[in-house]
């Protein structure tokens, strides 16, 4: 089973002003979605808040010029490869549970 992952931005939190700059992005609330390649296309999303270091604004981009690709790149560089892989593994486990459920509902007999 192969899983395709994608990002979806929910909210962007910004500081009104910082060091003479306006709308400095401080955090993003984001979904990481995984979809398997089975006929059912099982889907699981995980929700995360990722904060950004705003102490150095030398590479600041005006809010109106920020793209989703910028944000996705910032998220991945902020959380790092290990954490991203953990998130993906969590999604994979949940999809696997959908494909092959391990939990069965049973009733007790009286």
N, C-alpha and C positions, 0 to 999 in steps of 0.2 A: 504494500500500500504506500502510495506517495501522497504527500501533503503539500499543498501550495499555500503559502503565507502571504498576507497583505496587511497593510496598516490602514486605519481610518481614524482621522482626528475627530475628537468629540468637542473639546474646548481648548482654547488657548488663553492662559492667564498672563497678563502683562502689567508691568509697572507703568504708571502714567508718565513719569519722568525719572531718569537716572543719568547722572553725569552729563546733563545737557541734551540727552537723547529722549525721544518720545516713544511711548508704546514698546518698551523693552520686554521681550518675551521672557517670562520667569519660569513658566511651566506649561506642560501640555498634558491634557487628558486624552488618552489614545487607546484604541482597540488594536490588538493583534489577532487577526482572524486566520484560522486554518481550515482548509477544505480538502477532504480526501478525494482520491480519484476513483472511488467505487461508484457504482450505478446510483446509489442513494445520495452521493455527494454530501456526506456528513460534515457538519460545520460546527466549530466551536470558536468562540471569541473570548479573549481575556482583556480585562480593563485595567489600565495602569495610569498612574500620574508620574510623570518624569519631570524633575526640576532641573533647571539649567543654571550654571554658574554665570552670574552677571558681573563678576568683579573686573573682567577685562572686556571692554567693548570696542577694542581696536578693529574687529572684523564685523562690526554692527551692520545689519541690513535693515533698511527702513521697513516698517511693518507692511506697508502697501506693496513692497517688492518681495516679501517672503513667499516662497512657494511651498506646497506640500512636500516636494522633494527635499527642500532645505530642512523642514521639520523632521522628516523621517531620518535624514542623515544625522541631524543633531541628536535625535533619540538614540540611534544605534551607537553613536560615538560616546554618548553619555553613559549608557547602561553597559556597554562593552559586550564582547562576543560571548563570554561565559554566561552572563545573565540572560542574554537574548536566547541562547541555546536552552537554558532552563525553562524559559517561558514557552519555547517551542515544544520541549519535551512534555511539559504539563498539558499542552493542547493535544499532543499526540496521544497521551494516555487517555484523555477524555474522549477523543474520537474512537480509540480502540475499545473503550468501554461501551460506546454506542454500537459498534460493529459486533462485538462479542460481549454481551452483558454478563457480569459476574454476580449481579444482585438479582435474586429471585424472590418474589412475594409469595408467601405461604400463609395458610391459615391454620391455627391450632384447632384440633378437634376436642370437643368437650366430652 
